[in-house]
Amino acid sequence: MTFPLPKSQRFWLLCFALYIAVNLGVRITLVTAFLHSSAPDLGTLLPVIGYGLINDIAIASLLSFPIFMLLFVCRKWWQTRVGVGVAFIIFFGVLCLLSFTALAELIFWNEFDSRFNTTAVYYLIFPREVLGNIRESFDLSLLLPPVFISAFLLLILSRKWLVAALREVNERATSLKPLGVALILGCIGGIYLYFGPVHASQNRELNEVAENGYHTFLGALIQRNTKYHGVYPSMDKRKAAKILQSELGNANERFLSLNDYDQATMRHVTPSRPLQKKNVVLVIEESFGSVYFDDNGSKVAESISPNFHKLAKEGLYFSNVYSTGDRTVRGLEALLTSFAPIPGISTVRRPEHDGMYSLPWVLGQQGYETTFLYAGHSGFDNMRQYWESIGYDHVLEQDDIQNKGFETVWGVADEYLFEEATKRMDANTQNKKPVFLSLLTTTNHRPFTYPKGRIKADPDEKKRENSATYADWSIGQFIEQAKKKPWFKDTVFIFIGDHGPKVFGSESVPIQAFRVPLVFYAPGFIEPAKKDITASSLDVAPTLLSLLGIEYDNPFFGQDLLQAQKGNGHASMSYNFTVAYVEGNKAVVLKANTPTENFIISEDYKSLSRTSIIPPGLEKKAIAQTQTAYDLYYNHKYHVLNAH
């Protein structure tokens, strides 16, 4: 006796198979063409494909229930000529989305070495920049036709199945069965996705390959404001405060309370240098990682960044600095508020960041005129509101730049940003007030194009390294013009990358990809030197204020690198929903509902190796910092308005 499947269930199985096949194709392409780590052997690859298949089935089961629900609720309407036409249009749209998402996943991985994550979520909030970036970076006339053609061919091949399913759902009893099956499978899939998926490997890239892009996108959308307590390892508050104070305290600093957890990091700084209210120009270089400075070998790196190398030799250069994340908003958070990274998104994107302690606020209290000048549109990623809320007097953007010269969707080319910055310094220094001017560049970002004739490399090649070389050329031009100005001798310049150009590597947090060069430059005021201490973007604000000899109170998580001993340096960074903490060549990674991971960093900073030995106290330091940062933020104790 045979039990033939109803036609609607056959169509459901067809859709199921199409979804599985497309995602399997994406997974195989990632393994064969996009992995940064070495290609896995068959024994390693099989679990990845197996877990990937389970993940795809779970998502397909979850997504199929709405389809059956739509078929059931409108079962009579599908019999009409209009209903059939609408069904074909909807199905074609779904096939186009399936094909386009597969292509988008490959493009996203090529850029971020990851499945869809919080970056993908926030990029969709700003379609102008995202669509413009895609249009300027890729030839859509080559990419989009295959999407529509493949969707059309799949529609032609499956049209008979669709028509048969539409005719069958006219019967209530017949359509209830597949609806019930879809509901049960959807529940099973949802439960599995909530408690899993299970990781297939200790290799981050392979786990990403085994994941399903739809699932990671939904997870990033739901978990943006990740909770800490009950999810990540924690400790007693008083113990956390004690550990933090031993880590952050320098000889010239006094903690205002030794017992109050809400003031765990609040301390008074007595400067070791005389007060000198120099102008400050903070240059935040888009995606300018140490890979452009030293990781490619001295000869290659110097050809990419000769001007940065020159500044490093003539200024105070820190060679082992880590950014706190892989996005600009993380860099801004660290550089401007010295706030330690917590799992999930940056405070730039979180509610309740208004009034956080910050570098512009401290300098404003010292009589500085504070301005942020951005090469792009400041509405992107909530940056204008953030800058205004933490104490900047003025926020200027692309529309305020007089000579735009050359533009991409992200903003004006670096040379025109620096040209405008020079004019602003000319004007603002006439007011007899010290000036704090922050700059954020955009050129070293996809589509990696810039004005022709500036460097030897052709911008039409749209190569990442060429764009970095142009960014470096622009820095050189800026300094040469600044040297001609009367305000130059009274100005401290700071050059640092907001983050590295690309996160790559097999570990849960590829720490080596977060290194950025940092230079304090002020001839005649700052003695040239090279410091190898482990440091972070968090340390920029305290170090600058130390150079200026400013006395102040602060809750900063960064430390004054001029006072810190070499062995006491540390760094931390957040990647997706994990947080790493680095001290010397040792690192620990805090993960949600998962044991802490431990690593040793190679001498050349290019790779990590796992170790089962937990460095004494390092995990506790990581927990103390991350837990305290989370609590201070959400209890409004890192905010100026709550200081007294």
N, C-alpha and C positions, 0 to 999 in steps of 0.2 A: 504494500500500500504506500502510495506517495502522497506527500502533502506539499503541493506547489505553493510557492510564496505568492502573496498578493502582489499585484503590479506596483502598488505604492511602495512596498517594501523592497522590491527589486530596484526601483528608482533610488530609494534611500541607500541601498548597498552600492549602487553605481556612484552616487555622490561621495559615499564613504571611501570607495576605492580611489576615486579621483583625488580626493583630499590627501589620502595616505601617499599616493604615488607622487604628487607634486612635492610634498614635504620630504619624502625620501630622496627625490632628486636634488632638492636644496641641500640636504644633509650630506649626500655623496659629493656634491660640488664643493662644499665647505671643506670636507676632509681632503679631497684631492688637489684643491687649488688655492685655499685660503688660510690654511693653518700656518701660524708663525713657528710653532714648534715642529719637530721632525715628524714625518708621517708615521702613524701607529702601525704596529704589526697586526696580523689578523686576530690574534688572541685578545688584543686590546680593543680592536675595532668592533668585534662582534657584540660585546656588551653595550657599546655606544649605539649601534644600530638597533639592538634589541630594546634598550630602554627608550630610545627615540621613537620606535614604533608604538610602544605602550603609551608614551606621552601624546603621540598624534591621535591614537584611538580614543584616549580620554577626552581630548579637546574636541574631536569630531563628534563623540557621543553627546557632549555638552551643547555643542552648537546645532546639532541636528534637531533637538526638541522644538525650538521655535519654528523650524520649517514644517514639521508635522502639525504643529499647532495652527499655523497659518492655513495649511491645506484643510484641516478639519473645520475650523471656524467658518471658512469661506467656501465650503465644499460645493455648494450649489452654484455659486457665482463662477467657479472655474469652468463650468460647462458652457458658459456663454462665449461668443466669439471674442468679445472684449477681454473676458477673463483669461482665455488662452493666450491672447496677445500680451497681456500684462505679465502672465507667468513666464513667457519666453523672454520678455525684457528683463524681468527680475533675475531669471536664471543666467542670462547672458551677463548681467551686471555682476553677479556672484562669481562667475567664471573669470571675468576681467579682474575682479578684486583678488581672486586666488592667484592668478598669473602675476599681477602687479606686485602683490605682497611677496611672492617668491623672489622677484627681481629686486625689490626693495631690501629684502633681507641680505642678499648678496652684497649690495652696495653698502648697506649699513655695516656689515661685518668688515668689509674692506677698509672702512674708515675707523671703526671703533673696536674691532676685534672682539665682537660680542653679538649676541642676539639682541633684539629690541630691549631697551632698558629705559630708565628715567629720562635719558637724553632724547629718545624717540618720542616719549610722551610730551615733553616740553617743546620739542620742535614743532609738533602739530598745533600747539597753541599760537605759534607765530608763523602762519602760512606765507606771509610776504617774504620773509627771509629764507624760509625753507624751499619754497617753490623757486624763488629767484636763484638760490644757491644751486639747486638741481639744474635749472636751465643754463646757468653760466658754467657749470662744471662738466656737464655731459651733453652729448649730441642726442637730443630726444627723438630726432627723426630716425635714429638707428635703434633706440631702445624701446619706444612705445609701439611701433608696428608689430613686433613679435608678440607683444602682450595681447593686442586685439586679435591678431590672426590665430594665435593658439586658443584663445577663448572662443572664437567663432568656429574653429574646427571641432572643438569639444562639444559645442552646442549642436552642430550638425550631426555628430556621431551619436549623441544621446537624445535627440529630439523625439524619437519614437517612444523611448522609455518615459519621457516627460509627459507626452500626450496620453499614454496608457495610464499613468498615475493620476492625471487630472480627471480622467473619465471614471476611474474606480472610486475616488473619494466621494462620489455622489451618494454612495450608500453609507449610512451612519454606522451600522454595525461593522462593516468592513474596515472603515477608517479608524474605528476606535482601537482595534488591535495594534496596528503599528504605532499609534499615538502612545498606547500604554508601554509598548516595548521601548520607544524612544525616551519616555519619561524615566523608566527604570535605568536604562543605560546612561542617561544624562545625570541621574543622581549618583550612580557608581563613578562616573567620570569626574563629577564635581568633588566627591569625597576623596578620590585618589589625588586630584590636583591640590586639594586643600592640605592634605597630610604629606604630600610628596612634591615633585617627583624624587625618586631615589637617584643619587648621583652614581654615575657609571664608573667614575675614575677619580683619582686625586688630581688629575690634570684639569685645570680650569677650562681650557679651550675645548677639551673633549666633552666636558660636562655641558658646556654651552652648545656644542654640536648636538648632543643628545636631547637638549631642551627643545621646546616648541615655541616658535616666535610669537604666536598668538597668546600663549600662556605667559611668557615673560613680559609681554606688553601689558596684559591685564594686571599682572602682579605689580608691575611698576606703577600703574595707574592707581591701584588700590592702596599700596603700601608707601606712598611718597613720604608721608609724615610718620615714619616708623617709630613705634614706642620702644623704649629701652628696657624698662623694668619688666621682668618676667619673660623676656625674650633673649637678652644678652646677659653675660655674667655680671654680677654686681657684688658689692661688699658693704660693710658697715660704713655709714656716712663719716663718722669721726675718724675712722681708719683711712678712708679715702682722702679726707682733708689733710691728714698728717703726711701721707705719702706725697701728695701734690706739693705741699709746702716745702718738703725736703728737696723736691725736684726743681722747683721754680726759684727758691730763695737764693739771692746773691748777697755778698757782704754789705752792699750799700742799700739793701731793701729791708723793710720792716713790715711784717704782716700785721694788719690792724686787729685781727682776732685769731686766736689760736684754737678756739673752741666752737666758733659759730660756722656751721657748714655752709650757710648761705653767704658767707664772706670768705670762703676757703682760699680763694686766690687774691683777695683784695689786699694790696700792700702799698706802702708809701716808699717812693724812690727818692733817695738823696743822691743827687748827681755827683760823680767823681771828677767832672770837668766843669770849668766855668761856663756860665750861661752865654750862649752866642746864638741869637735868633737869626740864623741864616735862612735865606729862601730855600725851599725844598721843591724839587721837581721829581716826582715819582713816575717812572716810565714802566708801564705794565705791558710787556711784549706778548702778543697773542701767540700761544702754542710754541714758545721758544724754549725748548728743553735742552738739557745738557748734551743730547745727541748731536746738536749743532755746534757744541763747544769742545767736547773732548771725547765723546763716545765713539766717534768715527775714526779715531786716530788723529794725531796732531796735525799732519799735513792736510788731510781732508777737512778737518774742522776749521783750521785757520783759513782755508780757501772759502768756506761758507761764512765765517764770522770774524774777519780780520779786525774790524773796528771794535767788536766786543772784546776781542783778545787784547787790543791796545788799551782799552779802558781798564781791563782787568790788571794789566801790568802797571798802570799809572794810578790805580785806585785800590780800595780795600776789597779784595775778591774772596768770596766764600765758595769753595769748590765742591762742597758736599751738602747741598741744600735740596730739600724735597718740597714739592708743592703738596697741598693738602687734598687734592682731588684731580679729576681729569676734565673739569669744566671751568670756564671763566668765573662763574658765580662762586665756586669754591675758592679760587684765587683771590677774588675781591673780599670774601668773608675773612680769609686769613690775613691778608695784607692790611686791611682797613680796620678790622675789629680784633685781630689777634685771638679769634675764637676757635677753639679746637673743633675738629670735624666730628659730627655725630652721625649715626647711620641714617641713610636716606638722603634727602635733598638738602641743599645749602640753606642757611638762614635767609639768604637773599630772596628765596622763593617761599619761605615759611611765613605764616602770619606772626604778628607780635614782635617783629624785629625793630620797630620804631624805638629810637632812643637808646640803642645799644652803645656801650662804651666804645669809643673809636679813636683812631689817630686824628681825623679831622676835628673831632670834638676837643681833644686835648690841646691841639695846636690852636684851635679857635679860642680856647680859654687863655692862651698866651698872647692873644692879639693878632694872630695870623688871619689873613684873608684866604679862604679856602675855596678852591674851584676844581671841579672834575670836568675834563674835556675828553669826550668820547668821539671816535672817528665815525661811529655808526649812529643808528637811531636808538635813543636811550630808553624807549618803551620796551625794547626787547629784553626778555627775562626779568622784567620788573626793576631794571637797574636804576632808572631815574628816581622812582619812589624810594628805593633803598638808599641811594646816595643822599637825597634830601633828608631822609629820616635819621641818618647817623651823623649829621652835622655839617655837610658842605653848604657854604653860602650860595654858591652858584653851580648849576649843572648845565654844561654846554654840550651840544651834539653836532651831528653832521650838518644840520640846517644852519648852524651858527658859524660854520667855517666858510670864510669868504671865498677863497680860491680852492675849489673842489678838484680841479685838474683831472683826476682820474678816479673813477668810482666803480665798486662792485656792489652787489646787493647788501654786503655787510658794512660798507662805508667807504670813506675816501682812502686813497693810498697813503702809506705812512709819511711820505715826504711832505704831503700837504697838511697832515695833522701836525707835524713838527713845525711847519711854517706858521700855522695858526698859533701854536703854542709860543713861538718866539714873539709874535706880535702881542699876545696876551701878557707875556712877561714884561715886554717893553712898557705896556700901558699900566699894568697893575703895580709895578715897582715904583711908579711915580707917586703912589699914594702914601709913601713913607711908612707903610706897614709891611711886615714880612709876609711873604707869599708862599702858600702851599698849593702847588698845581699838580694834579694827578692826570696822567694820560693813559688811555687804553687804545692800543693799535688794533688793526683788523686785517692787514694784508696777508699775514702768514696763516691763512685759513683758506680752505677750499672756496673758490675755484683756483687759488694759487696763481693769480695773474696780477700784473703790475705794469706801470708805464714802460714802454720800450726805450732802449738807449741808455738806461741807467747802469745796467750790468751786462756782462757778455752774454749770459744765458737768455734765450728767447722766451718771453712770457707765454707765447702760444703753446709751449710744451706743457704748461700747467703742472709743473713738478714742484713737489713740496720743498725740496732742497733749494730750488731756484728762488722760491718765494722767501725762504729764510735768508738767503743771500741778499735779496733786495731789502728786506727788513733791516739787516745789518748795515747795508749801504746807507740807508736813511738815518740810522743812528749816527753814523760818521758825519753826514752832512749837517745834522742837527747840532752836534757838538762844535763843529767848525764854525757855524754861524753864531752859536752862543758865545764862543770865545771872543767874538768881536764886540760883545755887549758889555756895558758897564756893570750890569748885575751879575755877570758870570762869576767874578771873584767872591761874591757873597752868596753863592748858591751851592747846595748839595744836590747832586744828581744820584738817583737810585735806578738801576736797571735790573729787571728781573722778569722771567717768564711767568705767565699766570699758571701754566701747566705745560706738560710735555706735548709733543706733536701727536702722539698716538700711544694708547695703552696696548702693550703687546706682552705676551708671555703666557706660560701655562699655569702659573700659580693663582690662587684665589685673589690675591692683590699683587699684581706684577710690580713690585716696589721699584725696581730699576727704571721703570718707565716714567717715574714721577720726579726725577731729578731735574733741577733747573739751575742756571747760573745766576749769581747775585753779585752785584758790584755797587759799592758806594764810591762816588767819584766827586772829589772837590780838591783840585790841586792847590797846595799851599795850606790846606786846612786838614785834610785827611792824609796820613802817611800811607804810601803804597805798601801793601802786604798781602800775603795769601794765607788764608785760614782753612784748615782741613776739618774743623769740628763738624760733627753731624748737626745739621741745623734744618730749620723749617721756614716756610713763608710766614708762619706765626711770629718769628723772631724779628722781622723787619721793623715793625713799629717800635718795640722796646729799644732796639739797637740804635735807630735813628734818634729817638728822644734822648738817649744817652750821649750820642755825639753832640747834640745841641746843648747839653747841660741843663735840661729841664727837670724841675722838681714837680712831682705829681703823684696822685693816687690812681691806682688802676687795678682791674681784675684780670689782666691779660694772661692768656695761657702761653704766650711766647716769653722768651728770656732775652736779656741783654747779652749779645754774643761777645761784647767787649769785656764783660765781667766773668762770663762762664768759662770754666776750665774745660780743656779739650775732652776729657773723659765724661763730662756731664752733659754733653749735647744730646738732643733727641729730636725725633720728628714723628709726625703721625699723618695718616692720609685715609680718606674714605673712598671706597670704590663700590658702587651699587649699594649693597646693604651690609658691607663689611668694613671694619676699621683696622688698620695696621698701625703698629707702634714700633719705632726703630730706635735702637741705641747702639752706636758703633756699627759692628757688622752683624748684629743680632736683631731679629724682628719677631713679633708675635702678631697674629691676626685674630681679632674677635669676630665671631660669626653667630648669627641668630640660631638659637636652639641646637648648637653644634659645638663640640669641643674646640678649644683654642688650638690654632696651628702655629708651628714654630719653624723659623728659617734662619739660615746663615747666608749672608750676602757676600758674594765673591769680592776679591780684592779690587777688581776692575769695575765693580758696581754693575756688571752687565747680566748677572744671573743669580738665581737663588737656589739653595738646596735645602730640602727638608731635614729636620733633625727631631729626634724623639726627646731630646734633652731640653727641658724648659729652662731658659736662663733665669737664675734666681731673682725674684722680684719683678721681672720685666712684665709678666702678665698682670701683676697687681698694679703696676704703674699705668698700664694701658687701661685697665678697668677704672682706676681712680680718676684718670683724666676724662674719659668718655662719659662715665656716669655723672660726674660732677658737672661737666659742660651741659649735658642734657637737663639736669635738675636746675642749674642756675638760669638757663634760658627760659624754661617753662614756668619757673617760679618768679620770673622778672627780676632776678638778682644780678643780671649782667647788664642792667639798664641804668642809665644815668639818672632818670627820674626817681628811681628807687634807692639811690645811693645814700640818702640821708633821711 
